[in-house]
Amino acid sequence: MLFRSLFAEEGAKVALLESDRVKGEETLTQIEQAEGEARLFVADVSQGAEVRHAIEGTLEAFGAIHHVVNNAGIVVVKSVEECSEEEWDSVMEVNVKSIFLTLKYALPSLKSAKGATVVNMASVSSFVDRKSTRLNSSHLVISYAVFC
């Protein structure tokens, strides 16, 4: 993601929480090539223990957390009738629960950081009406949940 590299270029130390090791290592390499400092934590952001471990590792590596960007997201492109309960739960856990978990464990450090920020990414569908998203209720509901 572009913003990760921009943070590194500005001198930020970047903690990457990524479920895909290969993608995470590619991003880590990009940051290091930009002379940035980063750590990769391979984690399922819908699992509290894994998020807690990554946040603890970040604090151990960097001493504090000043900014959080929640950008995890998956989508199931199906209508309400087609979407299974398991698919719905999976999307809600990755797209919404992960924000809760990240903040739960990062908030103590953020509270003591001067000028701390939290950015929660969401789909454009949270504020742009599209016929396809009206039929795909899980995407629309999650977009609203993250945006609000």
ABEGO torsion letter per residue (X at the ends): XAAAAAAAAAGBBBBBBBABAAAAAAAAAAAAAAGBBBBBBBBBAABAAAAAAAAAAAAAAAGBBABBBBABBBBBBBBAAABBAAAAAAAAAAAAAAAAAAAAAAAAAAAABBGBBBBBBBBAAAABBBAAAAABAAAAAAAAAAAX
